Amino acid sequence: MDWKKQLEEYAALTEEALLQYIQPQKDCGQGTIFEAARYSAMAGGKRLRPALVLEFCRLCGGDVRTALPFACALEMIHTYSLIHDDLPCMDNDDLRRGKPTNHKVYGEAMAVLAGDGLLNLAFETASDPMLLASIDPQTQLRAIRTLSRSSGMEGMIGGQVLDIEAETRPISLEELKTLQSLKTGALIGAAASLGCILGGADGKKTEAAQEYARCIGLAFQIQDDILDIEGDEAVLGKPIGSDADNQKSTYPSLLGLDACKQMVHDLSRQAVEALEGAFEDTGILVPLAWSLAERVS
Protein backbone atom coordinates (compact mmCIF):
# COMPACT_ATOMS: atom_id res chain seq x y z
CA MET A 1 0.00 0.00 0.00
CA ASP A 2 1.17 3.54 -0.79
CA TRP A 3 2.49 5.19 2.38
CA LYS A 4 0.13 8.14 2.11
CA LYS A 5 -2.86 5.82 1.81
CA GLN A 6 -1.62 3.85 4.81
CA LEU A 7 -1.36 7.08 6.80
CA GLU A 8 -4.88 8.02 5.76
CA GLU A 9 -6.11 4.58 6.82
CA TYR A 10 -4.51 4.98 10.25
CA ALA A 11 -6.09 8.43 10.60
CA ALA A 12 -9.51 7.07 9.63
CA LEU A 13 -9.19 4.19 12.13
CA THR A 14 -8.20 6.63 14.86
CA GLU A 15 -10.98 9.09 14.15
CA GLU A 16 -13.65 6.40 13.98
CA ALA A 17 -12.52 5.05 17.35
CA LEU A 18 -12.23 8.52 18.91
CA LEU A 19 -15.83 9.29 17.98
CA GLN A 20 -16.95 6.12 19.75
CA TYR A 21 -14.89 6.83 22.86
CA ILE A 22 -15.90 10.48 23.25
CA GLN A 23 -19.59 9.76 23.77
CA PRO A 24 -21.47 9.68 27.09
CA GLN A 25 -22.31 6.16 28.19
CA LYS A 26 -25.00 7.64 30.41
CA ASP A 27 -26.66 10.98 29.66
CA CYS A 28 -26.90 12.96 32.89
CA GLY A 29 -27.26 16.32 31.19
CA GLN A 30 -23.49 16.75 30.86
CA GLY A 31 -23.48 16.51 27.06
CA THR A 32 -21.77 19.89 26.57
CA ILE A 33 -18.48 18.57 27.90
CA PHE A 34 -18.47 15.71 25.39
CA GLU A 35 -19.36 18.15 22.62
CA ALA A 36 -16.46 20.42 23.61
CA ALA A 37 -14.05 17.47 23.79
CA ARG A 38 -15.14 16.20 20.37
CA TYR A 39 -14.82 19.71 18.90
CA SER A 40 -11.07 19.67 19.47
CA ALA A 41 -10.44 15.95 19.12
CA MET A 42 -12.11 15.87 15.70
CA ALA A 43 -10.68 19.15 14.42
CA GLY A 44 -8.30 17.41 12.04
CA GLY A 45 -4.55 17.36 12.33
CA LYS A 46 -1.96 14.90 11.09
CA ARG A 47 -2.74 12.11 13.58
CA LEU A 48 1.03 11.62 13.66
CA ARG A 49 1.21 10.11 17.14
CA PRO A 50 -1.50 7.46 16.58
CA ALA A 51 0.08 6.57 13.24
CA LEU A 52 3.44 5.95 14.93
CA VAL A 53 1.83 3.75 17.60
CA LEU A 54 0.03 1.67 14.99
CA GLU A 55 2.90 1.42 12.51
CA PHE A 56 5.56 0.47 15.05
CA CYS A 57 3.19 -2.12 16.49
CA ARG A 58 2.61 -3.58 13.02
CA LEU A 59 6.31 -3.61 12.14
CA CYS A 60 7.08 -5.41 15.41
CA GLY A 61 4.55 -8.14 14.62
CA GLY A 62 1.65 -6.87 16.72
CA ASP A 63 -2.04 -6.40 15.96
CA VAL A 64 -2.96 -2.85 14.97
CA ARG A 65 -6.48 -3.27 16.39
CA THR A 66 -5.02 -4.14 19.80
CA ALA A 67 -2.86 -1.00 19.70
CA LEU A 68 -5.73 1.26 18.57
CA PRO A 69 -7.08 2.09 22.08
CA PHE A 70 -3.60 3.23 23.12
CA ALA A 71 -3.20 5.25 19.93
CA CYS A 72 -6.50 6.98 20.75
CA ALA A 73 -5.47 7.52 24.37
CA LEU A 74 -2.29 9.23 23.24
CA GLU A 75 -4.22 11.42 20.81
CA MET A 76 -6.63 12.38 23.62
CA ILE A 77 -3.68 13.49 25.74
CA HIS A 78 -2.22 15.44 22.82
CA THR A 79 -5.59 17.12 22.20
CA TYR A 80 -6.05 18.04 25.85
CA SER A 81 -2.59 19.65 25.83
CA LEU A 82 -3.54 21.77 22.81
CA ILE A 83 -6.80 22.92 24.43
CA HIS A 84 -4.94 24.02 27.57
CA ASP A 85 -2.03 25.47 25.58
CA ASP A 86 -4.45 27.80 23.76
CA LEU A 87 -6.03 29.16 26.97
CA PRO A 88 -5.65 32.85 27.90
CA CYS A 89 -3.47 31.87 30.87
CA MET A 90 -1.08 30.06 28.50
CA ASP A 91 -0.60 31.14 24.86
CA ASN A 92 -3.96 32.93 24.52
CA ASP A 93 -4.52 31.76 20.93
CA ASP A 94 -7.72 32.39 19.01
CA LEU A 95 -7.19 29.89 16.18
CA ARG A 96 -6.17 26.25 16.00
CA ARG A 97 -6.09 24.42 12.65
CA GLY A 98 -8.03 27.26 11.05
CA LYS A 99 -10.89 27.09 13.56
CA PRO A 100 -11.66 29.08 16.72
CA THR A 101 -9.91 27.57 19.72
CA ASN A 102 -11.95 25.60 22.23
CA HIS A 103 -12.25 28.40 24.79
CA LYS A 104 -13.43 30.80 22.09
CA VAL A 105 -16.36 28.50 21.32
CA TYR A 106 -17.22 26.99 24.71
CA GLY A 107 -15.74 29.46 27.18
CA GLU A 108 -12.64 29.23 29.31
CA ALA A 109 -14.11 27.11 32.10
CA MET A 110 -15.57 24.51 29.73
CA ALA A 111 -12.30 24.36 27.77
CA VAL A 112 -10.37 23.59 30.97
CA LEU A 113 -12.86 20.84 31.77
CA ALA A 114 -12.77 19.47 28.21
CA GLY A 115 -9.00 19.12 28.51
CA ASP A 116 -9.31 17.51 31.94
CA GLY A 117 -11.99 15.19 30.61
CA LEU A 118 -9.84 14.01 27.70
CA LEU A 119 -6.90 13.34 30.01
CA ASN A 120 -9.07 11.18 32.26
CA LEU A 121 -10.71 9.45 29.31
CA ALA A 122 -7.28 8.57 27.94
CA PHE A 123 -6.47 6.48 31.00
CA GLU A 124 -9.98 5.05 31.17
CA THR A 125 -9.47 3.88 27.58
CA ALA A 126 -5.97 2.47 28.12
CA SER A 127 -6.94 0.64 31.32
CA ASP A 128 -10.08 -1.02 29.92
CA PRO A 129 -10.18 -4.62 31.31
CA MET A 130 -11.56 -5.78 27.95
CA LEU A 131 -8.06 -5.28 26.49
CA LEU A 132 -6.85 -8.23 28.58
CA ALA A 133 -8.46 -10.51 26.02
CA SER A 134 -5.73 -9.54 23.56
CA ILE A 135 -2.76 -8.38 25.70
CA ASP A 136 -1.35 -9.57 29.00
CA PRO A 137 -1.64 -7.46 32.19
CA GLN A 138 2.09 -6.67 32.35
CA THR A 139 2.07 -5.29 28.80
CA GLN A 140 -1.01 -3.18 29.50
CA LEU A 141 0.57 -1.82 32.67
CA ARG A 142 3.84 -0.97 30.87
CA ALA A 143 1.88 0.86 28.19
CA ILE A 144 -0.15 2.83 30.75
CA ARG A 145 3.02 3.79 32.64
CA THR A 146 4.60 4.98 29.39
CA LEU A 147 1.55 7.17 28.76
CA SER A 148 1.70 8.54 32.31
CA ARG A 149 5.39 9.41 32.39
CA SER A 150 5.50 10.94 28.92
CA SER A 151 2.54 13.22 29.64
CA GLY A 152 3.41 14.11 33.23
CA MET A 153 5.75 16.40 35.13
CA GLU A 154 8.84 14.67 33.78
CA GLY A 155 7.41 14.74 30.27
CA MET A 156 5.04 17.04 28.40
CA ILE A 157 3.81 19.01 31.44
CA GLY A 158 7.39 19.54 32.56
CA GLY A 159 8.17 20.92 29.10
CA GLN A 160 5.23 23.29 29.32
CA VAL A 161 6.55 24.55 32.65
CA LEU A 162 9.94 25.24 31.06
CA ASP A 163 8.20 26.99 28.17
CA ILE A 164 6.24 29.28 30.51
CA GLU A 165 9.35 30.14 32.53
CA ALA A 166 11.30 30.81 29.32
CA GLU A 167 8.87 33.62 28.48
CA THR A 168 10.50 35.84 31.09
CA ARG A 169 14.13 35.45 29.98
CA PRO A 170 16.34 34.36 27.08
CA ILE A 171 17.37 30.71 27.28
CA SER A 172 20.39 28.83 25.95
CA LEU A 173 20.39 26.29 23.14
CA GLU A 174 20.79 23.44 25.63
CA GLU A 175 17.82 24.70 27.66
CA LEU A 176 15.77 24.94 24.47
CA LYS A 177 16.69 21.35 23.54
CA THR A 178 15.55 20.15 26.96
CA LEU A 179 12.31 22.13 26.69
CA GLN A 180 11.56 20.66 23.27
CA SER A 181 12.47 17.12 24.26
CA LEU A 182 9.81 17.28 26.96
CA LYS A 183 7.05 19.48 25.55
CA THR A 184 6.96 18.08 22.00
CA GLY A 185 9.35 15.15 21.99
CA ALA A 186 7.94 13.22 24.94
CA LEU A 187 4.62 12.28 23.32
CA ILE A 188 6.25 11.48 19.97
CA GLY A 189 8.70 9.27 21.83
CA ALA A 190 5.81 7.67 23.70
CA ALA A 191 4.11 6.85 20.41
CA ALA A 192 7.11 4.87 19.21
CA SER A 193 7.56 3.20 22.60
CA LEU A 194 3.90 2.22 22.85
CA GLY A 195 4.00 0.62 19.40
CA CYS A 196 7.06 -1.40 20.39
CA ILE A 197 5.58 -2.45 23.74
CA LEU A 198 2.31 -3.59 22.17
CA GLY A 199 4.11 -5.27 19.27
CA GLY A 200 6.42 -7.24 21.56
CA ALA A 201 9.60 -5.64 20.19
CA ASP A 202 13.08 -6.65 21.33
CA GLY A 203 15.60 -4.18 22.75
CA LYS A 204 17.24 -3.47 19.39
CA LYS A 205 13.97 -2.47 17.73
CA THR A 206 12.90 -0.42 20.75
CA GLU A 207 16.16 1.55 20.83
CA ALA A 208 15.96 2.20 17.09
CA ALA A 209 12.34 3.33 17.38
CA GLN A 210 13.16 5.71 20.23
CA GLU A 211 16.05 7.25 18.30
CA TYR A 212 13.84 7.64 15.23
CA ALA A 213 11.21 9.37 17.37
CA ARG A 214 13.80 11.62 19.02
CA CYS A 215 15.08 12.78 15.65
CA ILE A 216 11.71 13.41 14.01
CA GLY A 217 10.42 15.07 17.19
CA LEU A 218 13.26 17.59 17.18
CA ALA A 219 13.00 18.11 13.42
CA PHE A 220 9.25 18.65 13.81
CA GLN A 221 9.77 21.40 16.40
CA ILE A 222 12.50 23.16 14.41
CA GLN A 223 10.27 23.09 11.32
CA ASP A 224 7.46 24.58 13.44
CA ASP A 225 9.79 27.43 14.41
CA ILE A 226 10.72 27.96 10.74
CA LEU A 227 7.06 28.02 9.68
CA ASP A 228 6.32 30.67 12.31
CA ILE A 229 8.65 32.88 10.27
CA GLU A 230 8.13 31.75 6.68
CA GLY A 231 4.78 29.96 6.79
CA ASP A 232 1.50 30.90 5.14
CA GLU A 233 -1.17 31.75 7.70
CA ALA A 234 -3.92 30.43 5.44
CA VAL A 235 -2.15 27.07 5.11
CA LEU A 236 -1.07 26.85 8.76
CA GLY A 237 -4.50 27.77 10.08
CA LYS A 238 -3.02 30.09 12.71
CA PRO A 239 -1.19 33.43 12.83
CA ILE A 240 2.56 33.49 12.17
CA GLY A 241 5.22 35.69 13.74
CA SER A 242 4.07 35.20 17.33
CA ASP A 243 7.45 33.85 18.44
CA ALA A 244 9.23 37.00 17.34
CA ASP A 245 6.47 39.27 18.69
CA ASN A 246 6.83 37.61 22.10
CA GLN A 247 10.64 37.67 21.91
CA LYS A 248 10.61 33.92 22.40
CA SER A 249 13.83 31.91 22.22
CA THR A 250 13.53 29.55 19.25
CA TYR A 251 15.94 27.55 17.12
CA PRO A 252 15.98 30.20 14.35
CA SER A 253 16.52 33.03 16.85
CA LEU A 254 19.51 31.18 18.33
CA LEU A 255 20.98 29.55 15.21
CA GLY A 256 19.57 31.35 12.18
CA LEU A 257 17.21 30.10 9.49
CA ASP A 258 19.78 28.47 7.20
CA ALA A 259 21.32 26.44 10.02
CA CYS A 260 17.85 25.34 11.14
CA LYS A 261 16.88 24.15 7.67
CA GLN A 262 20.06 22.09 7.54
CA MET A 263 19.31 20.67 10.99
CA VAL A 264 15.85 19.54 9.89
CA HIS A 265 17.40 17.73 6.92
CA ASP A 266 20.17 16.16 9.02
CA LEU A 267 17.78 15.01 11.75
CA SER A 268 15.46 13.44 9.20
CA ARG A 269 18.41 11.55 7.71
CA GLN A 270 19.46 10.41 11.19
CA ALA A 271 15.92 9.20 11.85
CA VAL A 272 15.99 7.07 8.72
CA GLU A 273 19.46 5.73 9.52
CA ALA A 274 18.33 4.76 13.03
CA LEU A 275 15.98 2.19 11.54
CA GLU A 276 18.68 0.47 9.48
CA GLY A 277 19.70 -2.92 10.84
CA ALA A 278 16.82 -3.04 13.31
CA PHE A 279 13.83 -3.17 10.96
CA GLU A 280 13.83 -5.20 7.74
CA ASP A 281 10.53 -3.58 6.81
CA THR A 282 10.33 0.14 7.63
CA GLY A 283 6.80 0.60 6.29
CA ILE A 284 5.73 4.23 6.14
CA LEU A 285 8.46 5.46 8.50
CA VAL A 286 11.07 6.61 5.97
CA PRO A 287 8.76 8.67 3.70
CA LEU A 288 6.96 9.95 6.80
CA ALA A 289 10.21 11.33 8.24
CA TRP A 290 11.03 13.17 5.03
CA SER A 291 7.48 14.47 4.61
CA LEU A 292 7.53 16.00 8.10
CA ALA A 293 10.77 17.78 7.22
CA GLU A 294 9.20 19.25 4.10
CA ARG A 295 5.79 20.12 5.54
CA VAL A 296 4.26 23.58 5.16
CA SER A 297 1.55 23.20 7.82
C-alpha positions, 0 to 999 in steps of 0.5 A: 500500500502507498504510504500516504494511503496507509497514513490516511487509513490509520487516521480514519481508524483513529478518528472512527474510534475517537468518535466512539470513545468520546460519547457519554455512556450515560446521559446525565445532562453533561453533554456539553463537555463531550461536545467540547471534547469532540470539537477539538479531538475531531478538528483534524490534524496529522494524527502523527502520534497514533500513526506511529503507535500503529505502525511500530506495532505492526512492524514489530509483529503486533495487531494494529487493532489491539494497539488502537485504544492506546493510539486513541489515548495518546491522541486524547492526551495530545488534544487536551494539551492543545486545548490548555495550551491555547487558553488565555493563561497560556498562549492565549490563541484564538485559532487552532487548525483554522478554527476558533480555539476551544475556549473561544467556542465553549468558554474558558471554564468549559475548555479547561474541563474538556482538557481535563476530561480528555486526560481522564478518558485517555487512561480510562481507555488504556486501562479497559479490562476488555483489552486483557483478552488480547494483551497480557496485564504486564504489557497493558501496565507498561503501556499505561506507565509509558503514557503517564510518564510521557505526559506528566511532570517529567514529560510534556507538562514539565516541558510546558513549565519550562516553556512558561518560565522561558517567556520571562528570559532568554534561554540557551540552546541546551535549555531549548533542547531540553524544553523541546524534548519534553514538551513536543518530543515526549509524546512522539517518543511515547508513540514509538515506545507504545508501538514497540511495547504492544508489538512485543519488540526486542531491545534493538527495535525499541532503541531504534524506534526511540532514536527515530522518534527523538530525531523526528520530534526535534526536526518537527519542532524546528520546522514549526519554528521555521514556519512561524517565520516563513509559513503561510497563515492560510495554510497553517490555520493560525497566525505566524510571527508570534514567536518574534512578537513575544521575543521567544527563544527559538531555534531560528533566533539562536541559530539562524534560518539556514542552520535550522533548515540544515538541521531539519534535513540532518535530523530526518536523515538520522531518523531514517538511519536509526531504523537500518539494521533493526527493521527489515521492513520500515513501512511508512516510517522513511517517507513519513520522516522526510514528509515531516521535514518538508511540511508547510503546515 
